[in-house]
Amino acid sequence: MEALGHNSRDNESEVVPRLYRELTTRRILVAEYLEGITVLDYIRSLEAGRSGVEQRLREAGFDPEEFARNIIRNFVRDAFSDGLFHADLHPGNLVILPDSVVGYVDFGITGSLSKYARRNMVALTLSMARADADSMMVHFLRLSPTDQDSDIPAFRRGLDDAIDRWYESDRDTPAMLQNYTRVMLDMLQLSRETGVWPTPDVIRYLRSVITADGLVTRFAPRLDVARFLRSVCEDTLERELWREYFTVEQLAHASARGARFATTLPATVLTMMRRKWDQPRDPVESENRPGGSNGASSRVLPLGALALVAALMTVLPGVEPELGWNLFTASLATVAAAATMALASIGSRI
């Protein structure tokens, strides 16, 4: 409870009760009381036709579909960003708070994912949303230790057969015909039959997804869970890439390199000017001297590598061609820097 509460402290759509350690003993756990009704009580009121409960919730800003989206957002963020998630998302453990905020209770079952598992799980989730069988195969195998009893070819054949049932194939963008729970159950059944079995932490995650999907379907049946899950995973992947490559350590390292470059810049410029003015006029002689066209070619290689990295960044999953504080803009800036350096290099040879 403390760990999940710490991780969600900046998440406005997730509330984890505060633990009162000064009042807690070995036998009694004292935590913050969440004022609201559970999703279980809400579902029961819908089934019984009690409109009063629904009216009170609407007055408090409750929107069933937004609440369902918050459950999915919170789960993906907890699992993929922090590696720790509530793994028992049944209706009695979720509390409806004002403005569709999700409150969580009963942390007896939680799940954890390593950084390696998180990266492959988000890639697997995106592959499933995109009906990409090859990528699904790669990332599922990375999460599933195999041995001599594992029948990998049979798993692939079963996966291909399942995809024909899961998706509508006559559309440009694959549409999932089955709900997410059915897809997850089919994957686990195929794993059992072929001996390609994921690690226990991944199984716990998959079971949590099944539970969450079944829960959401009960009170927000119009929400396309697969499509929304894909968008959340793409946003999470983009955010994690920014957080990984723009950490304090990375920025400090870049700043240190920049400072070293700045201190040596005057001497570097003088050296380049002397080489330019001292170079021979004879093209043949220039070709054979250090700093001639061979030297220019050696400088072009790092520039080409830089431009290649920038181009690859633009096709990473989750990168949309939209200006703003995102990887697409960073890629444009990198390409612009590479082009400027290339022009400067070419100008120095004229």
HELIX and SHEET records of a PDB file:
HELIX    1   1 GLU A    2  ASN A    7  1                                   6    
HELIX    2   2 ARG A   21  LEU A   23  5                                   3    
HELIX    3   3 VAL A   39  ALA A   48  1                                  10    
HELIX    4   4 SER A   51  GLU A   59  1                                   9    
HELIX    5   5 PRO A   64  VAL A   76  1                                  13    
HELIX    6   6 ARG A   77  ASP A   82  3                                   6    
HELIX    7   7 PRO A   91  ASN A   93  5                                   3    
HELIX    8   8 PRO A   98  SER A  100  5                                   3    
HELIX    9   9 LYS A  115  ALA A  129  1                                  15    
HELIX   10  10 ALA A  133  ARG A  142  1                                  10    
HELIX   11  11 ILE A  152  TRP A  166  1                                  15    
HELIX   12  12 TYR A  180  THR A  194  1                                  15    
HELIX   13  13 PRO A  200  PHE A  219  1                                  20    
HELIX   14  14 VAL A  225  TYR A  245  1                                  21    
HELIX   15  15 VAL A  248  ASP A  278  1                                  31    
HELIX   16  16 PRO A  283  ASN A  288  1                                   6    
HELIX   17  17 SER A  293  MET A  313  1                                  21    
HELIX   18  18 LEU A  327  ARG A  349  1                                  23    
SHEET    1   A 4 GLU A  14  VAL A  15  0                                        
SHEET    2   A 4 VAL A 101  TYR A 104  1                                        
SHEET    3   A 4 LEU A  94  LEU A  97 -1                                        
SHEET    4   A 4 ILE A  37  THR A  38 -1                                        
SHEET    1   B 2 LEU A  84  HIS A  86  0                                        
SHEET    2   B 2 THR A 110  SER A 112 -1                                        
SHEET    1   C 2 TYR A 167  GLU A 168  0                                        
SHEET    2   C 2 ALA A 175  MET A 176 -1                                        
END                                                                             
